[in-house]
Amino acid sequence: MEIEQKEQSPITTPKKRGRKPMPKEINIPPAEVKEPLWLSVSETAKISGIGSKTVRRAIEAHSVKFKVLGNRYLVNLTSLITYLFKTTKLRNKFLSHGIGQYVDKWKQ
């Protein structure tokens, strides 16, 4: 008795729906600046295009470098830009509402 063997088709996985994976970015550590630029919370919010409450949350979470001068917080600009590029939402706000919207004009 011979058993007929059926030819098996290769199993294909269906295409995934949803968001496309973001390309991995190269994480380049920022260069050390001799004289870093320190901004107040309100200046930081205006320049970055995010709210002052978001800036204060970043300070509270120690996501940005800051120092206290008197009773005011001062945020390091280099660490702020690094923080803004960590998530897509903050990056988009920076590029559309902050100083990031002028970068293309500066490149010309």
TADA-V255554 format. One record per pair of residues at least 12 apart in sequence whose C-alpha atoms are under 8 Angstrom apart, sorted by the first residue. I is the first residue (numbers start at 0). GAP is how many residues later the second one is. D is the distance in Angstrom with one decimal. If there is no record, write none. Layout:
((I;GAP;D) (I;GAP;D))
//
This chain:
((29;48;7.3) (35;40;6.7) (35;41;7.3) (35;42;7.7) (36;39;5.9) (36;40;5.7) (36;41;7.8) (37;36;5.5) (37;37;5.3) (37;38;4.7) (37;39;6.1) (38;35;5.2) (38;36;5.1) (38;37;6.5) (38;38;6.8) (39;32;7.3) (39;33;6.1) (39;34;4.7) (39;35;6.2) (40;14;6.5) (40;15;7.3) (40;32;6.5) (40;33;6.6) (40;34;7.0) (43;31;7.2) (43;33;7.9) (45;52;6.8) (46;51;5.1) (46;52;5.7) (47;36;7.9) (47;45;7.5) (47;46;5.1) (47;49;7.2) (47;50;4.4) (47;51;6.3) (47;52;7.8) (48;44;5.7) (48;45;5.3) (48;47;7.7) (48;48;4.6) (48;49;4.0) (48;50;7.6) (49;40;7.5) (49;43;6.6) (49;44;7.2) (49;47;7.9) (49;48;7.7) (62;20;6.7) (63;12;7.1) (63;15;5.3) (63;16;5.8) (63;19;6.5) (64;14;5.9) (64;15;7.6))
//
